[in-house]
Amino acid sequence: MSILAIDIGGTSIKYALWAAEALTEKGSFVTPVTWEQMKMDLKATLHNLTSCSQTPIEAVSISVPGAVDSDQGIIGGYSAIPYIHKIHFVAELEELLEKPVFVENDANCAGLAEAFYGAAKDAKSSVSFIIGSGIGGAVVLERKLVKGHNLFGGEFGYMLAENGQTLSELASPVHAAKRYCEQKGLVSGITGRELFDIADTGDQLAQQEVQQLFRALAIGIYNVCLVIDPEVVCIGGGISMRKVLLAPVKAQLCLLQQHHHSEDQRITVKICQFQQDANLIGAVANYHLRKEQV
């Protein structure tokens, strides 16, 4: 049997079939501007993949932005795709696609991908920090996703880090790049990747912003580990593709532990194994997790 995995993003929707422990038939299309068009595009995708799949497609599992109530099949919160929120998302798709449909938050999916198949697959407990324009996250204990009473489990970006600022504000490369441009008086913005490149040239202000980012991320990891004490901490998102990321974050963690006399707590930090496919693989992991709970 195969699983149709779908990753709904603000600009594009990615999809793939999961069979024999691997993704196949990967593709994508531009995120539609209406819910009705999205449903038609998803139905067409399922139809096309059904014709080329060597095994029957058992279910559809979807990664989405927002606060996901997986039991009710409703997406709360808000995102760049307003029409998916506060509707009977799963019920409508199940009726349309005539398949069981499962849905989970995108950061949670990324964390599940690492917990089931990636950097934390041998651990019973893990947390993931997914870094982009903000900081998302996931908590997996005893190989079960911990979402919390209000579905805020793993929303590390809201954590207060320093000077009343949130972790998303201080540890996101997007916010760091914006601060750099404001201080430099640059009219045109730069990306987080460009900020790191500028820092590599020796630009002192860029280096300060990057170091602040590392420190803020270390503070976030330190705080979460004191509460949850996971076996593994995974860092994902675009920033995780930088080869020099782990060393400075670990160095900041060591300083925090030394200052607060918590050296006995061993914090294992790893880079997420999956990049562009993380949400697709996590959607598959969520399908298996939800099936176990039935």
Secondary structure, 3 states (H helix, E strand, C coil): CEEEEEEECCCEEEEEEEECCEEEEEEEEECCCCHHHHHHHHHHHHHHHHHHCCCCEEEEEEEECCEEECCCCEEECCCCCHHHCCCCHHHHHHHHHCCCEEEEEHHHHHHHHHHHHCCCCCCCEEEEEEECCCEEEEEEECCEECCCCCCCCCCHHHCEEECCEEHHHHHCHHHHHHHHHHHHCCCCCCCHHHHHHHHHCCCHHHHHHHHHHHHHHHHHHHHHHHHHCCCEEEEEEHHHHCCCCHHHHHHHHHHHHHHCCCCCCCCCEEECCCCCCHHHHHHHHHHHHHHHHC
